Amino acid sequence: MANAAPIDALVAEIGSTTTVLSAFADLRADAAGSPRLVGQATAPTSVAAGDVTLGVDEARAALEEAVGPVDSRVTLATSSAAGGLRMTVHGLTQQMTAMAAREAALGAGGVVEVVTAGRLRDHDLTLIEAARPGLVLLAGGVEGGDSEVVLYNAARLSGLSVRPIVVYGGNSAVAGEARAVLEDAGFSVRLTSNVYPGVDELDILPARHAIHDAFEEHITHAPGMERIAGYVSGRILPTPGAVLIAAELLAEEMGDLVVVDVGGATTDVHSVTDGTAEIAAIATDPQPHAKRTVEGDLGTYVSAAHVAALLAEDDRPPLLPPAIPATPEETAAAIVLARTAARVGVERHAGRLAHLYTPRGRQTVARGRDLTACRLVIGTGGALTRLPGGEAMLASVRASGSESERLLPPADARVAIDRHYVFAACGALASAFPADRVVALMRESIG
């Protein structure tokens, strides 16, 4: 039997349809060589069979056929299978605590199905029941502020027929009371810091960590995922949350950046930046240092018809491609759709300048996310990494002369592709290996 390849880590990215298994070597601090991707293999995700480890095992068999037997010290996983991290989010006001809670949920990799502000109504509870979330993020009230609404909402949530895990990130003065109400009703509750402790102040990083912990508990009970906790030796992260962790890690070394992931159904945009001082001086709302948005109507397969409708009639592809394009015509159509999804996704992620007319005359303010300091734009995910011309597709997300009001990455920002498809895996690796070794993998992947 051939000697086992010297593998430091295996990372399984378990998607809704495909599982990708990546093997890495020389990640340890005392490794003599440079960190490297040894091999990568894919297989259909086996949620429908009732056990996702079947798909992981199939991918491992394909990997070993390519590189020989592997003996890994660490096995990690990210997942968007079983519906991903389905969440509902509830705050006091739409522009403050509900917004902060939503930022925390999206940053953790959540698929946010319902967002409410104020007292929960019967209609809101109906929407929550229909969404069947795995997690609920309950917030409300700045520190020392309102406590009645968040307690009222805890009581309303206790009447749900579903029992998602609840992460409480509201006014800490009543955290114990809210937990008692929910736990008495049979909910599992995690307490975290107030996501909106003061006016124009966000504190969402602790909530992100709490959501990741809750997700790992939830995902091991999702259909088909029961055995995955016994398969891996580290934590299980939501795949979009892992990508944001990777982006944060890379930004510490390379500066402000944007990561765009165009998939078959959605487009995720991640940015790590505080913007420029010039824009910050006229900003109207607080923004987190690391932010993720997800556009559920922008994709190259499930959402292809909607993306095509965004184009002028003469620019629309003559056909809509399958999930995996096989002909030159299908590939050309997928490229048009991926380029459009990337551009529109970044435009929606970015803020813009607005002009207000006041008694003191016209004033210019900045609303939303400032990407003007981001001098690196990276493409990851299936469409941008597997279709030809990924860098050319990404070039369209940068600012142009006709978009002076949008706070987009500058026209001379560098564009790069995650050629080795390792960003999600690197987000998982960051919990087990030195940061500089993980960053080296990403730098090698983007060239």
Secondary structure, DSSP 4 states (H G I P E B T S, - for coil): -PPPEEEEEEEEEE-SSEEEEEEEES-STT-SS--EEEEEEEEE--TTTT-THHHHHHHHHHHHHHH--EEEEEEEEEE--TTSEEEEEEESSTTTHHHHHHHHHHHTTEEEEEEEESSPPHHHHHHHHHH--SEEEE----TTS--HHHHHHHHHHTT-SS--EEEE-S-GGGHHHHHHHHHHTT--EEE---SS-BTTB---HHHHHHHHHHHHHHHTTSTT-TTHHHH-SS-EEEHHHHHHHHHHHHHHHH-SEEEEEE-SS-EEEEEE----HHHHTTB-S---SEEEEEETT--SSTTHHHHHHTS-GGGS-SS---SS--SHHHHHHHHHHHHHHHHHHHHHHB-EEEEEEETTEEEEEEESB--TT--EEEEEHHHHHHSTTHHHHHHTTS--GGGTTB-PPPTT-EEEE-TT--HHHHHHHTTTS-HHHHHHHHHHHH-
